[in-house]
């Protein structure tokens, strides 16, 4: 089983959401269908980026890092085509 860290971008206000899950397709559908309270007001979303991990602890640690100040710098270092905010 893989665990995924993912970055979503709101098509409504271009904000980013970072999370982790063991079922990326299902979780993405939940975000876009309004099943997640945290992301419901900013739907719809597009998937910008994801990484796969072999265990939950590594995925959770990566999620926490990406949500930190240093992690935000890492996100901003991704190719600009992923972070287009027009």
HELIX and SHEET records of a PDB file:
HELIX    1   1 UNK A   24  UNK A   33  1                                  10    
HELIX    2   2 UNK A   40  UNK A   42  5                                   3    
HELIX    3   3 UNK A   56  UNK A   66  1                                  11    
HELIX    4   4 UNK A   69  UNK A   76  1                                   8    
SHEET    1   A 3 UNK A  16  UNK A  21  0                                        
SHEET    2   A 3 UNK A   3  UNK A  10 -1                                        
SHEET    3   A 3 UNK A  45  UNK A  53 -1                                        
END                                                                             
